Amino acid sequence: MKKGDQHRPLSVGTVVMLVMLVVVLVGSAAVLGRLSSGASVDLDKLNMQILDLQDGLQNGGSDSSKTATGKGEQADKPAVFPEMPGSASISDNSVSEEPAKGTDPAQQVNTVTEKPAEKSKPAEESKPTETTAGGAYTLTVAGSVSLEGEVLKNAWNTDSKTYDLSDMMLLLKPELRGDLNAVFVENILSDHDKASDTVAPEALADLLQDAGFGMAACGFSKAYDKGTEGIAGTWMALDERGIIPTGIRTEDRQDRLEIVTVNGVKTAFLQYTATVPSKTRKKMVKAGTERTVPEAGIQLITEEIGKAREQGAEAVIVLLKWGKTDNKPDSSQRELAEQIAGAGADLIIGSGSRIPQGAEYLAGREGAKVLCIWSLGSLITGDRSNPRHMAGYLLHVTVRRNGNGGADILAPEYSPVYTWKYKQDGRYYYRCLAADLPVPDGMDSEQQKIMAKAEKAVSETLAGSPLTLRSR
């Protein structure tokens, strides 16, 4: 081919003109089409689209990785998009009407941390008002974890010289998907004291953190056995892992109430213990440390419910370590619960019987109904004497701000749980799991029968109660 026969490349101007010609033809077709259909044509909008295309071509085309402004020009202000219905603003405490389920447990520590007020907003805005209705969160509460006897003995790893508790709640973890998950703990946590039925290693705090618990109710009958040092050590071990301790208070925090904000709802979690021996209680009073393990007495509880309301708590949840190993609460428990409901609590949750007990509504203030859970039973236990002793249940509720300075407890559900014990390579293992799910691999027929009995014990106990089996 001769040199003069080679095609000359199209100039930029020619390309622009060709593209404009195509745009004009397409636009004309659109106009004629809409005119023929009787629809109106926005000529200004069409003209702007053509001008925009011209500008883009004259500037050398667009690049999605670059900004829309030219070099040296000031960028436009970012666009402000309206929030979609039901969405939550990161900078606001309000949330959607329906709380999200399936929240990643690893996010719970951040969820319950109360956010400091912004400098541009007055402190009064954090108080509940009628305009702040709509905040809500899901709460899951589990029964007693008690690492004692055979549980700790079989958790000891002779090679590493440490306690291996890491897999105890592996099968239960998917069920702990509340915005806040809480659990009752019946051990002092310490790596400095010898492990026993009362003292558990701090690895228990790691276990709770990994499972997704953001709160631990630690008041129990022997919580003061190591004095204020044991209280402080337990409190610190949990706090360092982002778990809020309730039911125990360090010496310098005896009058402090645990009030946290979860998804915009300010909630007081008050735990009290009715089972501290009288001798130990007298010792605490003499030392001036009686509120390091607050006593389950109506005078103190009423006083602190009032203080919590004064501090802006919209919901007040009272946790109680009480009762004996029995199928039903005794008369003293019922009397105390009725008084607590009358004092203004929104929800009462008990543990301590080591076996599951029922639930019912009690009369509260101004005709309110207060849900009372007598006992959630056991979550992890080494007691294998009776299927009821290996059983418990998770409580699931929604706590929703009502717009009148208070909160409602909605949608109460339960999930039955069971402590499975099995042997592998000459060592026993304990696993907590949901008893209404398909049996896990490796569970033998005998254990399946025991788990079925444990599940039946829970379902029979809660038959006719306000709680329904958790929908999946």
Beta strands, then each sheet from edge to edge (+ up, - down):
strand 1: 136-145
strand 2: 156-157
strand 3: 162-163
strand 4: 180-185
strand 5: 188-189
strand 6: 199-200
strand 7: 215-217
strand 8: 244-246
strand 9: 258-262
strand 10: 265-273
strand 11: 315-321
strand 12: 347-351
strand 13: 359-363
strand 14: 369-373
strand 15: 378-380
strand 16: 391-401
strand 17: 407-424
strand 18: 427-434
strand 19: 468-469
sheet 1: 8+ 7+ 4+ 1+ 15+
sheet 2: 8+ 7+ 4+ 1+ 16- 17+ 18-
sheet 3: 8+ 7+ 4+ 1+ 16- 17+ 19+
sheet 4: 2+ 3-
sheet 5: 5+ 6+
sheet 6: 9+ 10- 11- 12- 14- 13+
end
